[in-house]
Amino acid sequence: MSIISDNIKRIREQIADAAEISARSCKDITLVAAAKTKPAELVKEAIAAGVDAVGENRVQEITFKREQNAYTGAPLHFIGHLQSNKVNKLVGACDLIETVSSGALIEMIGKRAVLLDIVQNVLIEVNIGKEPQKSGIFPEQTEEMLYLASQTRGIKVLGFMTVPPFCAQNERNCYYFDTMFQLFVDMRAKKYDNVSVRLLSMGMSDSFADAIRAGSNMVRIGSAIFGER
């Protein structure tokens, strides 16, 4: 058994423990392998070991690794900062774009998807800590974004993604996770066309168990799978 396979087995056990505390099954949690800078061979190993999806941060890496069939057998998510000049290369190339952070990006993605005659699945990125250096909409803007998406052809919003502020105190991390989950619950109750709020992508290598206990159902894990960059 490879180191990556061992790591994923251990992560799955931690996911199962955290899910049980929140009255769910490990099957309810999507494990996304964050593969930034990792070669195609390691991505293939992670897929073979049972990750549910692969997340990439850069369009160039997606193009390069796809030529090596790195993603065969798993959905591909874009989890990096989404720039407007990269939209045309990502729409239709990813199963899920997790980092839609503005109304302008919603409109651009929809327009490109209509040209390709597809519907692009996305998550809305929420800046839950309102940090000026981070992308993402503020929590109070979520309803406005869902309404805009409902009026935009070619796009379907499946939920939210967030990267909370880094906090040395575990209690503070949990505060942001709990706040984001409550927003997720509130928005899930809204009814809009093109919107089906069911995914909450929250939690990474150092925080995924806390995030799951708070209600996350999708975690993005890099170093705990592949080792440090």
MDAnalysis code that builds the backbone (N, CA, C; Angstrom):
import MDAnalysis as mda
import numpy as np

u = mda.Universe.empty(687, n_residues=229, atom_resindex=np.repeat(np.arange(229), 3), trajectory=True)
u.add_TopologyAttr("name", ["N", "CA", "C"] * 229)
u.add_TopologyAttr("resid", np.arange(1, 230))
u.add_TopologyAttr("resname", ["MET", "SER", "ILE", "ILE", "SER", "ASP", "ASN", "ILE", "LYS", "ARG", "ILE", "ARG", "GLU", "GLN", "ILE", "ALA", "ASP", "ALA", "ALA", "GLU", "ILE", "SER", "ALA", "ARG", "SER", "CYS", "LYS", "ASP", "ILE", "THR", "LEU", "VAL", "ALA", "ALA", "ALA", "LYS", "THR", "LYS", "PRO", "ALA", "GLU", "LEU", "VAL", "LYS", "GLU", "ALA", "ILE", "ALA", "ALA", "GLY", "VAL", "ASP", "ALA", "VAL", "GLY", "GLU", "ASN", "ARG", "VAL", "GLN", "GLU", "ILE", "THR", "PHE", "LYS", "ARG", "GLU", "GLN", "ASN", "ALA", "TYR", "THR", "GLY", "ALA", "PRO", "LEU", "HIS", "PHE", "ILE", "GLY", "HIS", "LEU", "GLN", "SER", "ASN", "LYS", "VAL", "ASN", "LYS", "LEU", "VAL", "GLY", "ALA", "CYS", "ASP", "LEU", "ILE", "GLU", "THR", "VAL", "SER", "SER", "GLY", "ALA", "LEU", "ILE", "GLU", "MET", "ILE", "GLY", "LYS", "ARG", "ALA", "VAL", "LEU", "LEU", "ASP", "ILE", "VAL", "GLN", "ASN", "VAL", "LEU", "ILE", "GLU", "VAL", "ASN", "ILE", "GLY", "LYS", "GLU", "PRO", "GLN", "LYS", "SER", "GLY", "ILE", "PHE", "PRO", "GLU", "GLN", "THR", "GLU", "GLU", "MET", "LEU", "TYR", "LEU", "ALA", "SER", "GLN", "THR", "ARG", "GLY", "ILE", "LYS", "VAL", "LEU", "GLY", "PHE", "MET", "THR", "VAL", "PRO", "PRO", "PHE", "CYS", "ALA", "GLN", "ASN", "GLU", "ARG", "ASN", "CYS", "TYR", "TYR", "PHE", "ASP", "THR", "MET", "PHE", "GLN", "LEU", "PHE", "VAL", "ASP", "MET", "ARG", "ALA", "LYS", "LYS", "TYR", "ASP", "ASN", "VAL", "SER", "VAL", "ARG", "LEU", "LEU", "SER", "MET", "GLY", "MET", "SER", "ASP", "SER", "PHE", "ALA", "ASP", "ALA", "ILE", "ARG", "ALA", "GLY", "SER", "ASN", "MET", "VAL", "ARG", "ILE", "GLY", "SER", "ALA", "ILE", "PHE", "GLY", "GLU", "ARG"])
u.atoms.positions = np.array([
    [0.850, -1.197, 0.000],
    [0.000, 0.000, 0.000],
    [0.886, 1.248, 0.000],
    [0.567, 2.233, -0.843],
    [1.381, 3.436, -0.958],
    [1.112, 4.392, 0.196],
    [2.007, 5.363, 0.348],
    [1.816, 6.379, 1.386],
    [0.521, 7.141, 1.148],
    [0.235, 7.480, -0.105],
    [-0.996, 8.209, -0.417],
    [-2.211, 7.379, -0.037],
    [-2.198, 6.108, -0.360],
    [-3.313, 5.235, 0.002],
    [-3.480, 5.143, 1.516],
    [-2.373, 5.037, 2.233],
    [-2.420, 5.017, 3.697],
    [-3.019, 6.313, 4.239],
    [-2.583, 7.439, 3.670],
    [-3.089, 8.738, 4.118],
    [-4.594, 8.857, 3.899],
    [-5.051, 8.430, 2.742],
    [-6.480, 8.528, 2.430],
    [-7.290, 7.620, 3.338],
    [-6.774, 6.440, 3.626],
    [-7.462, 5.530, 4.554],
    [-7.614, 6.185, 5.924],
    [-6.556, 6.820, 6.393],
    [-6.601, 7.486, 7.690],
    [-7.581, 8.671, 7.672],
    [-7.555, 9.439, 6.592],
    [-8.470, 10.573, 6.453],
    [-9.917, 10.102, 6.420],
    [-10.176, 9.017, 5.709],
    [-11.535, 8.468, 5.654],
    [-12.026, 8.082, 7.051],
    [-11.151, 7.536, 7.848],
    [-11.525, 7.162, 9.218],
    [-11.868, 8.408, 10.032],
    [-11.073, 9.472, 9.864],
    [-11.354, 10.722, 10.575],
    [-12.651, 11.350, 10.082],
    [-12.889, 11.279, 8.785],
    [-14.139, 11.795, 8.219],
    [-15.325, 11.041, 8.809],
    [-15.213, 9.719, 8.881],
    [-16.301, 8.902, 9.418],
    [-16.594, 9.270, 10.874],
    [-15.544, 9.473, 11.669],
    [-15.729, 9.836, 13.075],
    [-16.425, 11.191, 13.203],
    [-15.982, 12.163, 12.400],
    [-16.572, 13.504, 12.465],
    [-18.012, 13.498, 11.964],
    [-18.269, 12.726, 10.906],
    [-19.622, 12.653, 10.354],
    [-20.581, 12.026, 11.360],
    [-20.109, 11.021, 12.072],
    [-20.967, 10.353, 13.056],
    [-21.398, 11.325, 14.145],
    [-20.485, 12.186, 14.571],
    [-20.816, 13.177, 15.606],
    [-21.922, 14.111, 15.132],
    [-21.936, 14.398, 13.820],
    [-22.969, 15.287, 13.264],
    [-24.145, 14.498, 12.687],
    [-24.286, 13.240, 13.130],
    [-25.423, 12.387, 12.758],
    [-25.513, 12.142, 11.261],
    [-24.349, 11.964, 10.653],
    [-24.317, 11.641, 9.234],
    [-23.397, 10.448, 8.998],
    [-23.371, 10.002, 7.747],
    [-22.491, 8.912, 7.355],
    [-21.287, 9.482, 6.621],
    [-20.179, 8.728, 6.621],
    [-19.025, 9.157, 5.833],
    [-19.372, 9.263, 4.354],
    [-20.399, 8.527, 3.924],
    [-20.825, 8.586, 2.523],
    [-21.442, 9.934, 2.172],
    [-21.810, 10.706, 3.194],
    [-22.393, 12.030, 2.959],
    [-21.330, 13.097, 2.697],
    [-20.053, 12.746, 2.867],
    [-18.967, 13.719, 2.772],
    [-18.143, 13.466, 1.516],
    [-17.976, 14.478, 0.694],
    [-17.169, 14.383, -0.518],
    [-15.730, 14.778, -0.206],
    [-14.814, 13.871, -0.517],
    [-13.382, 14.118, -0.300],
    [-12.743, 14.573, -1.611],
    [-12.312, 15.834, -1.635],
    [-11.657, 16.417, -2.801],
    [-10.156, 16.457, -2.542],
    [-9.381, 15.823, -3.401],
    [-7.924, 15.863, -3.283],
    [-7.403, 17.138, -3.930],
    [-6.870, 18.048, -3.125],
    [-6.330, 19.311, -3.632],
    [-4.937, 19.046, -4.192],
    [-4.826, 19.055, -5.512],
    [-3.636, 18.518, -6.186],
    [-2.686, 19.577, -6.719],
    [-2.769, 20.790, -6.215],
    [-1.898, 21.867, -6.682],
    [-0.426, 21.450, -6.597],
    [0.279, 21.589, -7.704],
    [1.715, 21.296, -7.890],
    [2.047, 19.801, -7.874],
    [1.057, 18.941, -7.676],
    [1.351, 17.512, -7.611],
    [1.323, 16.896, -9.004],
    [2.289, 16.027, -9.329],
    [2.355, 15.444, -10.675],
    [1.197, 14.492, -10.946],
    [0.978, 14.243, -12.226],
    [-0.141, 13.400, -12.653],
    [-0.104, 12.026, -12.005],
    [1.083, 11.469, -11.813],
    [1.198, 10.123, -11.245],
    [0.608, 10.066, -9.838],
    [0.835, 11.122, -9.040],
    [0.298, 11.143, -7.689],
    [-1.208, 11.370, -7.689],
    [-1.676, 12.156, -8.633],
    [-3.119, 12.358, -8.763],
    [-3.799, 11.038, -9.100],
    [-3.211, 10.292, -10.002],
    [-3.765, 8.983, -10.355],
    [-3.780, 8.053, -9.151],
    [-2.739, 8.114, -8.339],
    [-2.691, 7.284, -7.127],
    [-3.837, 7.645, -6.186],
    [-4.084, 8.936, -6.032],
    [-5.149, 9.376, -5.136],
    [-6.513, 8.910, -5.640],
    [-6.714, 8.975, -6.940],
    [-7.979, 8.514, -7.514],
    [-8.132, 7.007, -7.311],
    [-7.065, 6.276, -7.551],
    [-7.102, 4.827, -7.364],
    [-7.376, 4.459, -5.909],
    [-6.930, 5.317, -4.980],
    [-7.120, 5.059, -3.551],
    [-8.493, 5.500, -3.053],
    [-9.280, 6.119, -3.928],
    [-10.674, 6.348, -3.580],
    [-11.124, 7.748, -3.266],
    [-10.357, 8.794, -3.636],
    [-10.894, 10.139, -3.435],
    [-12.113, 10.327, -4.336],
    [-12.994, 11.235, -3.940],
    [-14.237, 11.434, -4.684],
    [-14.086, 12.404, -5.844],
    [-13.117, 13.302, -5.751],
    [-12.896, 14.307, -6.796],
    [-11.486, 14.849, -6.645],
    [-11.032, 15.545, -7.679],
    [-9.720, 16.195, -7.653],
    [-9.933, 17.690, -7.825],
    [-9.245, 18.479, -7.004],
    [-9.335, 19.929, -7.097],
    [-8.034, 20.522, -7.587],
    [-8.129, 21.441, -8.525],
    [-6.954, 22.131, -9.052],
    [-7.118, 23.636, -8.895],
    [-5.986, 24.319, -8.749],
    [-5.977, 25.773, -8.556],
    [-5.638, 26.561, -9.803],
    [-5.031, 25.913, -10.794],
    [-4.521, 26.657, -11.943],
    [-4.946, 26.002, -13.262],
    [-5.338, 26.857, -14.190],
    [-5.752, 26.373, -15.504],
    [-4.601, 25.663, -16.205],
    [-3.382, 26.211, -16.084],
    [-2.239, 25.604, -16.767],
    [-1.998, 24.177, -16.288],
    [-2.147, 23.964, -14.995],
    [-1.962, 22.611, -14.461],
    [-3.033, 21.664, -14.973],
    [-4.263, 22.144, -15.048],
    [-5.346, 21.308, -15.570],
    [-5.030, 20.863, -16.991],
    [-4.620, 21.802, -17.811],
    [-4.302, 21.483, -19.209],
    [-3.168, 20.474, -19.295],
    [-2.112, 20.700, -18.542],
    [-0.937, 19.829, -18.591],
    [-1.258, 18.422, -18.083],
    [-1.938, 18.347, -16.948],
    [-2.223, 17.034, -16.364],
    [-3.290, 16.272, -17.149],
    [-4.223, 17.006, -17.743],
    [-5.247, 16.315, -18.530],
    [-4.618, 15.600, -19.721],
    [-3.592, 16.195, -20.293],
    [-2.886, 15.540, -21.399],
    [-2.254, 14.220, -20.957],
    [-2.028, 14.080, -19.648],
    [-1.471, 12.843, -19.090],
    [-2.556, 11.957, -18.469],
    [-3.812, 12.280, -18.776],
    [-4.960, 11.507, -18.281],
    [-4.994, 11.432, -16.750],
    [-4.589, 12.514, -16.114],
    [-4.481, 12.504, -14.652],
    [-5.831, 12.370, -13.957],
    [-6.910, 12.829, -14.577],
    [-8.190, 12.911, -13.886],
    [-9.154, 11.784, -14.244],
    [-8.714, 10.828, -15.009],
    [-9.590, 9.734, -15.407],
    [-10.117, 9.008, -14.174],
    [-11.429, 8.929, -14.071],
    [-12.034, 8.197, -12.962],
    [-12.535, 9.056, -11.823],
    [-12.380, 10.377, -11.924],
    [-12.858, 11.256, -10.844],
    [-13.289, 12.605, -11.417],
    [-14.318, 13.218, -10.840],
    [-14.705, 14.568, -11.261],
    [-13.585, 15.563, -10.967],
    [-13.539, 16.623, -11.757],
    [-12.536, 17.670, -11.590],
    [-13.204, 18.948, -11.103],
    [-12.665, 19.503, -10.022],
    [-13.151, 20.774, -9.474],
    [-12.073, 21.834, -9.639],
    [-12.503, 23.062, -9.912],
    [-11.578, 24.191, -9.863],
    [-11.753, 24.853, -8.511],
    [-10.649, 24.929, -7.723],
    [-10.734, 25.436, -6.355],
    [-9.825, 26.644, -6.121],
    [-9.209, 27.152, -7.182],
    [-8.332, 28.306, -7.054],
    [-9.070, 29.609, -7.271],
    [-8.352, 30.697, -7.122],
    [-8.938, 32.022, -7.377],
    [-9.333, 32.117, -8.844],
    [-10.587, 32.447, -9.096],
    [-11.109, 32.483, -10.465],
    [-10.964, 33.883, -11.051],
    [-10.124, 33.979, -12.083],
    [-9.939, 35.237, -12.796],
    [-10.830, 35.256, -14.033],
    [-11.311, 36.432, -14.375],
    [-12.252, 36.536, -15.492],
    [-11.638, 36.064, -16.808],
    [-10.324, 36.257, -16.973],
    [-9.707, 35.850, -18.237],
    [-9.482, 34.340, -18.334],
    [-9.829, 33.596, -17.274],
    [-9.711, 32.140, -17.303],
    [-11.055, 31.438, -17.461],
    [-12.131, 32.203, -17.420],
    [-13.464, 31.610, -17.440],
    [-13.682, 30.734, -18.664],
    [-13.342, 31.235, -19.844],
    [-13.601, 30.486, -21.071],
    [-12.862, 29.149, -21.103],
    [-11.714, 29.079, -20.441],
    [-10.953, 27.826, -20.434],
    [-11.474, 26.832, -19.408],
    [-12.212, 27.316, -18.420],
    [-12.689, 26.432, -17.356],
    [-14.102, 25.920, -17.579],
    [-14.952, 26.746, -18.161],
    [-16.338, 26.318, -18.370],
    [-16.355, 25.112, -19.311],
    [-16.984, 24.061, -18.872],
    [-17.030, 22.825, -19.653],
    [-15.844, 21.916, -19.430],
    [-14.759, 22.462, -18.875],
    [-13.567, 21.651, -18.603],
    [-13.572, 21.094, -17.190],
    [-14.391, 21.666, -16.306],
    [-14.474, 21.232, -14.914],
    [-15.898, 20.804, -14.596],
    [-16.019, 19.783, -13.777],
    [-17.343, 19.354, -13.353],
    [-17.959, 20.351, -12.388],
    [-17.111, 21.024, -11.607],
    [-17.604, 21.994, -10.644],
    [-16.575, 23.105, -10.482],
    [-17.025, 24.349, -10.627],
    [-16.188, 25.508, -10.333],
    [-16.604, 26.000, -8.958],
    [-15.689, 25.899, -7.976],
    [-16.039, 26.152, -6.580],
    [-15.879, 27.605, -6.151],
    [-15.278, 28.426, -6.963],
    [-14.842, 29.733, -6.459],
    [-15.432, 30.901, -7.252],
    [-16.730, 30.896, -7.426],
    [-17.394, 32.001, -8.117],
    [-17.667, 33.088, -7.086],
    [-17.033, 34.228, -7.278],
    [-16.991, 35.238, -6.213],
    [-17.584, 36.587, -6.601],
    [-18.303, 36.654, -7.715],
    [-18.915, 37.929, -8.097],
    [-20.032, 37.702, -9.098],
    [-20.903, 38.702, -9.181],
    [-21.963, 38.647, -10.168],
    [-21.428, 38.659, -11.585],
    [-20.350, 39.392, -11.805],
    [-19.756, 39.437, -13.141],
    [-19.298, 38.048, -13.588],
    [-18.728, 37.273, -12.669],
    [-18.282, 35.919, -13.021],
    [-19.470, 35.005, -13.309],
    [-20.551, 35.154, -12.579],
    [-21.754, 34.372, -12.865],
    [-22.215, 34.627, -14.292],
    [-22.261, 35.888, -14.671],
    [-22.732, 36.238, -16.014],
    [-21.778, 35.724, -17.087],
    [-20.478, 35.820, -16.850],
    [-19.499, 35.333, -17.825],
    [-19.568, 33.816, -17.970],
    [-19.692, 33.122, -16.860],
    [-19.784, 31.662, -16.912],
    [-21.053, 31.245, -17.645],
    [-22.167, 31.897, -17.321],
    [-23.416, 31.571, -17.992],
    [-23.351, 31.799, -19.484],
    [-22.783, 32.908, -19.889],
    [-22.680, 33.234, -21.313],
    [-21.842, 32.193, -22.054],
    [-20.708, 31.815, -21.453],
    [-19.841, 30.809, -22.082],
    [-20.532, 29.444, -22.140],
    [-21.231, 29.087, -21.072],
    [-21.924, 27.797, -21.043],
    [-23.018, 27.730, -22.100],
    [-23.741, 28.819, -22.287],
    [-24.788, 28.848, -23.318],
    [-24.171, 28.641, -24.696],
    [-23.024, 29.269, -24.951],
    [-22.339, 29.078, -26.229],
    [-21.951, 27.615, -26.450],
    [-21.596, 26.931, -25.356],
    [-21.199, 25.520, -25.454],
    [-22.393, 24.574, -25.359],
    [-23.576, 25.139, -25.124],
    [-24.811, 24.359, -24.976],
    [-24.698, 23.380, -23.797],
    [-24.194, 23.877, -22.656],
    [-24.095, 23.076, -21.446],
    [-24.621, 23.888, -20.269],
    [-24.724, 23.230, -19.127],
    [-24.996, 23.915, -17.863],
    [-23.790, 23.677, -16.972],
    [-23.176, 24.754, -16.512],
    [-21.989, 24.650, -15.673],
    [-22.378, 24.696, -14.203],
    [-21.998, 23.667, -13.455],
    [-22.231, 23.640, -12.015],
    [-21.187, 24.480, -11.293],
    [-21.638, 25.264, -10.314],
    [-20.727, 26.145, -9.579],
    [-21.098, 26.183, -8.101],
    [-20.147, 26.634, -7.299],
    [-20.394, 27.033, -5.919],
    [-20.092, 28.525, -5.806],
    [-20.807, 29.193, -4.935],
    [-20.533, 30.597, -4.647],
    [-19.524, 30.663, -3.501],
    [-18.434, 31.394, -3.719],
    [-17.423, 31.535, -2.673],
    [-17.821, 32.654, -1.713],
    [-17.869, 32.331, -0.438],
    [-18.255, 33.290, 0.594],
    [-17.036, 33.620, 1.452],
    [-16.765, 34.888, 1.594],
    [-15.688, 35.373, 2.468],
    [-16.285, 35.538, 3.859],
    [-16.374, 34.428, 4.588],
    [-17.117, 34.406, 5.842],
    [-16.478, 35.293, 6.904],
    [-15.167, 35.513, 6.814],
    [-14.493, 36.376, 7.776],
    [-14.356, 37.815, 7.330],
    [-14.872, 38.127, 6.138],
    [-14.792, 39.482, 5.570],
    [-13.356, 39.996, 5.549],
    [-12.443, 39.120, 5.149],
    [-11.035, 39.495, 5.095],
    [-10.744, 40.242, 3.798],
    [-10.151, 41.428, 3.867],
    [-9.950, 42.242, 2.656],
    [-9.015, 41.609, 1.642],
    [-8.108, 40.745, 2.078],
    [-7.146, 40.143, 1.158],
    [-7.694, 38.910, 0.445],
    [-8.905, 38.484, 0.801],
    [-9.474, 37.270, 0.216],
    [-10.613, 37.593, -0.733],
    [-10.782, 36.723, -1.720],
    [-11.926, 36.861, -2.619],
    [-13.148, 36.237, -1.973],
    [-14.280, 36.419, -2.596],
    [-15.529, 35.880, -2.073],
    [-16.484, 36.988, -1.686],
    [-17.761, 36.696, -1.824],
    [-18.769, 37.672, -1.436],
    [-18.924, 37.677, 0.077],
    [-19.455, 38.753, 0.612],
    [-19.756, 38.816, 2.046],
    [-21.066, 38.060, 2.312],
    [-21.237, 37.555, 3.513],
    [-22.435, 36.756, 3.810],
    [-23.749, 37.439, 3.457],
    [-23.831, 38.736, 3.693],
    [-25.089, 39.440, 3.432],
    [-25.391, 39.588, 1.935],
    [-24.443, 39.227, 1.073],
    [-24.659, 39.317, -0.377],
    [-25.121, 38.003, -1.001],
    [-25.233, 36.943, -0.188],
    [-25.516, 35.623, -0.772],
    [-26.876, 35.559, -1.451],
    [-27.876, 36.129, -0.845],
    [-29.209, 36.044, -1.438],
    [-29.257, 36.784, -2.782],
    [-28.604, 37.914, -2.844],
    [-28.518, 38.664, -4.103],
    [-27.836, 37.832, -5.194],
    [-26.774, 37.108, -4.822],
    [-26.058, 36.278, -5.797],
    [-26.912, 35.109, -6.265],
    [-27.650, 34.506, -5.368],
    [-28.524, 33.406, -5.763],
    [-29.620, 33.902, -6.707],
    [-30.145, 35.079, -6.440],
    [-31.163, 35.640, -7.336],
    [-30.574, 35.886, -8.729],
    [-29.369, 36.464, -8.771],
    [-28.729, 36.704, -10.064],
    [-28.524, 35.396, -10.821],
    [-28.059, 34.370, -10.124],
    [-27.851, 33.070, -10.774],
    [-29.163, 32.516, -11.309],
    [-30.246, 32.748, -10.585],
    [-31.545, 32.229, -11.028],
    [-32.008, 32.883, -12.320],
    [-31.456, 34.054, -12.619],
    [-31.823, 34.787, -13.833],
    [-30.816, 34.567, -14.966],
    [-29.847, 33.688, -14.741],
    [-28.758, 33.504, -15.700],
    [-28.810, 32.111, -16.309],
    [-28.951, 32.048, -17.605],
    [-28.952, 30.753, -18.298],
    [-27.545, 30.151, -18.294],
    [-27.479, 28.821, -18.322],
    [-26.208, 28.133, -18.485],
    [-25.458, 27.861, -17.197],
    [-26.042, 28.185, -16.052],
    [-25.345, 28.032, -14.783],
    [-26.273, 27.387, -13.769],
    [-25.707, 26.572, -12.889],
    [-26.487, 26.007, -11.785],
    [-25.656, 26.101, -10.512],
    [-26.195, 26.755, -9.512],
    [-25.522, 26.898, -8.228],
    [-25.894, 25.711, -7.344],
    [-24.867, 24.994, -6.875],
    [-25.089, 23.815, -6.035],
    [-24.797, 24.074, -4.559],
    [-24.343, 25.286, -4.235],
    [-24.063, 25.572, -2.836],
    [-22.961, 26.588, -2.673],
    [-22.171, 26.418, -1.603],
    [-21.188, 27.425, -1.218],
    [-19.835, 26.808, -0.899],
    [-18.808, 27.634, -1.020],
    [-17.449, 27.280, -0.648],
    [-16.900, 28.417, 0.200],
    [-16.070, 28.069, 1.175],
    [-15.453, 29.123, 1.980],
    [-14.080, 28.695, 2.477],
    [-13.238, 29.685, 2.712],
    [-11.945, 29.500, 3.383],
    [-11.957, 30.459, 4.572],
    [-12.294, 29.972, 5.765],
    [-12.375, 30.861, 6.926],
    [-11.010, 31.430, 7.303],
    [-10.991, 32.480, 8.087],
    [-9.716, 33.012, 8.573],
    [-8.944, 31.956, 9.350],
    [-7.618, 32.024, 9.247],
    [-6.806, 31.124, 10.059],
    [-6.824, 31.622, 11.500],
    [-7.136, 30.719, 12.398],
    [-7.156, 31.072, 13.815],
    [-6.392, 30.015, 14.597],
    [-5.500, 30.464, 15.446],
    [-4.755, 29.530, 16.287],
    [-5.675, 28.873, 17.308],
    [-6.733, 29.585, 17.694],
    [-7.661, 29.046, 18.677],
    [-8.729, 28.218, 17.977],
    [-8.852, 26.967, 18.386],
    [-9.817, 26.077, 17.762],
    [-11.241, 26.601, 17.882],
    [-11.554, 27.236, 19.009],
    [-12.919, 27.729, 19.216],
    [-13.285, 28.785, 18.180],
    [-12.301, 29.597, 17.783],
    [-12.567, 30.633, 16.788],
    [-12.801, 30.017, 15.413],
    [-12.027, 28.983, 15.075],
    [-12.282, 28.265, 13.826],
    [-13.711, 27.746, 13.799],
    [-14.117, 27.133, 14.891],
    [-15.456, 26.556, 14.940],
    [-16.536, 27.627, 14.830],
    [-16.261, 28.829, 15.351],
    [-17.217, 29.923, 15.210],
    [-17.482, 30.212, 13.731],
    [-16.435, 30.303, 12.929],
    [-16.617, 30.588, 11.506],
    [-17.307, 29.425, 10.798],
    [-16.946, 28.204, 11.149],
    [-17.606, 27.049, 10.541],
    [-19.101, 27.043, 10.886],
    [-19.420, 27.295, 12.140],
    [-20.823, 27.312, 12.556],
    [-21.597, 28.426, 11.865],
    [-20.956, 29.601, 11.736],
    [-21.603, 30.735, 11.077],
    [-21.877, 30.428, 9.609],
    [-20.906, 29.808, 8.955],
    [-21.090, 29.467, 7.548],
    [-22.175, 28.407, 7.372],
    [-22.209, 27.440, 8.267],
    [-23.244, 26.410, 8.159],
    [-24.631, 27.010, 8.341],
    [-24.787, 27.947, 9.268],
    [-26.093, 28.568, 9.459],
    [-26.519, 29.340, 8.216],
    [-25.567, 30.022, 7.575],
    [-25.871, 30.707, 6.316],
    [-26.299, 29.693, 5.252],
    [-25.588, 28.585, 5.171],
    [-25.929, 27.504, 4.239],
    [-27.362, 27.024, 4.473],
    [-27.725, 26.790, 5.717],
    [-29.079, 26.337, 6.047],
    [-30.116, 27.382, 5.640],
    [-29.835, 28.646, 5.943],
    [-30.773, 29.717, 5.606],
    [-30.984, 29.818, 4.105],
    [-29.900, 29.751, 3.333],
    [-30.007, 29.878, 1.875],
    [-30.600, 28.630, 1.234],
    [-30.417, 27.486, 1.878],
    [-30.994, 26.238, 1.362],
    [-32.519, 26.299, 1.374],
    [-33.061, 27.105, 2.255],
    [-34.519, 27.230, 2.362],
    [-35.111, 28.120, 1.265],
    [-34.248, 28.882, 0.564],
    [-34.727, 29.765, -0.500],
    [-35.017, 28.947, -1.758],
    [-35.974, 29.400, -2.531],
    [-36.351, 28.699, -3.759],
    [-36.101, 29.585, -4.971],
    [-35.107, 29.187, -5.773],
    [-34.780, 29.920, -6.990],
    [-34.570, 28.921, -8.121],
    [-34.867, 29.362, -9.339],
    [-34.486, 28.580, -10.508],
    [-32.965, 28.517, -10.599],
    [-32.445, 27.438, -11.149],
    [-30.995, 27.262, -11.374],
    [-30.197, 27.171, -10.068],
    [-30.867, 27.004, -8.954],
    [-30.189, 26.961, -7.664],
    [-30.671, 25.744, -6.874],
    [-29.725, 24.939, -6.431],
    [-30.032, 23.787, -5.580],
    [-28.954, 23.719, -4.496],
    [-29.174, 24.429, -3.418],
    [-28.155, 24.557, -2.373],
    [-28.076, 23.249, -1.583],
    [-27.061, 22.444, -1.904],
    [-26.888, 21.159, -1.213],
    [-25.434, 20.857, -0.870],
    [-24.490, 21.640, -1.381],
    [-23.081, 21.402, -1.106],
    [-22.493, 22.555, -0.290],
    [-21.736, 22.193, 0.738],
    [-20.987, 23.177, 1.519],
    [-19.540, 22.713, 1.567],
    [-18.696, 23.347, 0.749],
    [-17.277, 22.998, 0.648],
    [-16.520, 23.820, 1.677],
    [-16.117, 23.144, 2.765],
    [-15.540, 23.869, 3.902],
    [-14.658, 22.903, 4.691],
    [-13.401, 23.282, 4.880],
    [-12.476, 22.451, 5.639],
    [-11.338, 21.943, 4.776],
    [-10.114, 22.058, 5.313],
    [-8.920, 21.606, 4.599],
    [-8.113, 20.686, 5.511],
    [-6.855, 20.450, 5.163],
    [-6.076, 19.426, 5.863],
    [-6.019, 19.617, 7.371],
    [-5.909, 20.861, 7.805],
    [-5.742, 21.114, 9.241],
    [-7.051, 21.374, 9.969],
    [-8.180, 21.300, 9.239],
    [-9.434, 21.711, 9.871],
    [-10.648, 20.893, 9.431],
    [-10.443, 19.867, 8.616],
    [-11.608, 19.215, 7.997],
    [-12.520, 18.526, 9.010],
    [-11.950, 17.967, 10.078],
    [-12.795, 17.279, 11.056],
    [-13.724, 18.271, 11.754],
    [-13.186, 19.421, 12.166],
    [-14.023, 20.458, 12.780],
    [-15.090, 20.944, 11.804],
    [-14.710, 21.116, 10.537],
    [-15.654, 21.601, 9.536],
    [-16.798, 20.610, 9.336],
    [-16.470, 19.331, 9.302],
    [-17.507, 18.308, 9.132],
    [-18.431, 18.278, 10.333],
    [-17.858, 18.351, 11.524],
    [-18.697, 18.370, 12.720],
    [-19.648, 19.563, 12.716],
    [-19.223, 20.663, 12.076],
    [-20.065, 21.859, 11.995],
    [-21.110, 21.760, 10.893],
    [-20.959, 20.821, 9.960],
    [-21.960, 20.661, 8.908],
    [-21.450, 20.606, 7.485],
    [-20.148, 20.774, 7.272],
    [-19.592, 20.687, 5.918],
    [-19.850, 19.306, 5.328],
    [-20.115, 19.264, 4.019],
    [-20.252, 17.967, 3.354],
    [-19.294, 17.811, 2.178],
    [-18.318, 18.713, 2.101],
    [-17.263, 18.608, 1.094],
    [-15.991, 19.220, 1.675],
    [-14.898, 18.455, 1.650],
    [-13.632, 18.951, 2.195],
    [-12.549, 18.877, 1.124],
    [-11.635, 19.849, 1.157],
    [-10.579, 19.969, 0.158],
    [-9.247, 19.702, 0.859],
    [-8.649, 18.567, 0.609],
    [-7.482, 18.133, 1.380],
    [-6.293, 17.907, 0.470],
    [-5.201, 18.629, 0.755],
    [-3.982, 18.516, -0.042],
    [-2.852, 17.861, 0.707],
    [-2.239, 18.581, 1.651],
    [-1.023, 18.089, 2.302],
    [-1.260, 16.821, 3.102],
    [-2.433, 16.648, 3.680],
    [-2.698, 15.422, 4.442],
    [-2.778, 14.198, 3.545],
    [-3.005, 14.410, 2.253],
    [-2.997, 13.304, 1.284],
    [-1.623, 13.157, 0.652],
    [-1.096, 14.250, 0.114],
    [0.096, 14.192, -0.719],
    [1.385, 14.520, 0.017],
    [1.305, 15.076, 1.221],
    [2.479, 15.584, 1.900],
    [2.638, 17.068, 1.604],
    [3.522, 17.696, 2.349],
    [3.739, 19.123, 2.179],
    [4.320, 19.437, 0.806],
    [3.966, 20.634, 0.282],
    [4.478, 21.041, -1.025],
    [5.960, 21.360, -0.919],
])
